[in-house]
Amino acid sequence: MENKCAAESCESKEQSHCKSEECCPVESAIEKWNKSFCQAMHEVQVDILKKKIQSAWGPGMEKAADAVMEAMGVKWQSMLAKGRSHVDLREKMVKIWGEKK
């Protein structure tokens, strides 16, 4: 017995790119499982590489991370000081221009 859904809904569309509600649910499910498999495979590859990178270059990367944190901390404090100086200037200007002569 022929799958009526496949015969009527999917054969007229590219099966791997069903986009309408009329799409065959079987083909849609297969497409989703294929995408999930590829995503899971990628995630496993990333996890394996993370372990290998940590093992091979971990100490150097830790030192690099420390250097980045130190530099970004200085940059962050500088940005805060700059912002504070603008607020202080604004407050002084309001006070100057708000004084009665």
N, C-alpha and C positions, 0 to 999 in steps of 0.2 A: 504494500500500500504506500503510495507516494505521500510525502509530507505536504499537505495542502499549504501550510504556512510557507514552506520553502519555495514551493512552486509559484505561489501568488505574490508573496511579499519580497522575497530576497533575490530571486533570480533576475528581477528587473533593476536591481540596485547593485552597486559594488558591495559585496558582502562584508568586506573589511571596513567599510565606511558608512554603515547604516546610521542615519541621523534622524529618521522620523519614527513616530510611534508605531507605524505599520511594519516596522522592521521585524524580521523573524526573531523571536526571543531566544531561540537556540543559537543562532549566529551571533546575536548580541552577547550572550553569555560566553561563547567561545572567545570572542574578541576581548571581553573583559578579563577572562582567565589568562589569555596570552599577554595582555598588558601587565597584569599582576605578576606573572612569572618573570617577565623582563625586569620589572621594578625590583622584585625580590632578588634576582640574580645580581643586579647592580648593587643593591644594598649589601649583599654578602661580599662582593668584590671590594667595596669600600671598607667594610669591617676588617677584611684580611689585610688590606693595604695599610690601614691605620695601625694594626698591631706590628706589622713589619717596619713601618716608618718609625714608630715609637721605639722599637728595639734597636734599629740601626742608627737613628739620628736623634733619639730622645734627649740625651744630655745637651747636645748642641742646640736643639730646638728650645729646651728649657732656658738656656742662657739667652737665646734670641728673644724669647717671650719676656724674660726679665728686662732686657734692654728696651723692648717696645713699651712695656708697662711703665718703666721709668720715664722714657721720653714723652709718652702720652700723658703721664701725670703732670709733668712740667708744663706741657702744652695746655692741659685742662686748667691748671691753676692760673696760667697766664690769661686764658680766655675769661675766667671768672674775675680776675683783677681788672681786665680791660672793661668788662661789663660794669663792674662796680664804679670805675672811674667815670664812665658815661652817666651813670645814675647820679653820682656826686656832682658832676658838672651841671646836669639838668637841674638838680635841686638848688645849686648856687645861682644859676641863671634865673630861676623862678623867684628866688629871694631878692636878687639884684633888681630885676625888672618890676617886682611887686612892691618895692619900697616907695613910699611917698617922698617927694622932694619938697 
